[in-house]
Amino acid sequence: MQRIALVFMIGAVTGCAAHDQILTSSNSAELGFSRVAAPGGLAGKFDSVDGKRLDGSPLTIRVSEGRHVIGYSCPDVISVDFQAEVSASFVRGRRYVLDCNANAPGVVREQ
C-alpha cells in the first residue's frame, strides 16, 4: 500500500512540474524597459503577466510566445491610483522593450 501511495505522489509531483514551463531564451521572449530610471530616480518594475502577480520587482521578464497583458510601473513614475497595463504579442527568441512615461500609454516594440 505504501508503494502505491509513493508512486502516486511521484506521479503527481512530476505531472505538476510538467505544467510549470521553464522559460529560456529559446522558448520565450524577453521584455525590458527602454529607459532606465534617472540617476536617483525610481526604477521601473513589471508587476504581472496575464493577471498573475510576479515575485519581486523584476526589471526584465520572459514571456511565452503569444499575446499577453503586462502590468508594470514605469521608471520615475509614482502611481497609486491605477495599475498600468499593456497588451502585446510576443515571438519566442526575440527581445522587446516597453516605452512608457506618466503621460501616455505604454508601447511594446521589438528591439
PETA-V814367 format. One record per helix or strand of 2 or more residues. SS is the DSSP state (a for helix, b for strand). FROM is the first residue (numbers start at 1). LEN is the number of residues. If there is no record, write none. Layout:
SS:FROM:LEN + SS:FROM:LEN
//
This chain:
a:2:18 + b:28:6 + b:45:5 + b:52:2 + b:60:5 + b:66:8 + b:84:7 + b:95:7 + b:104:7
//
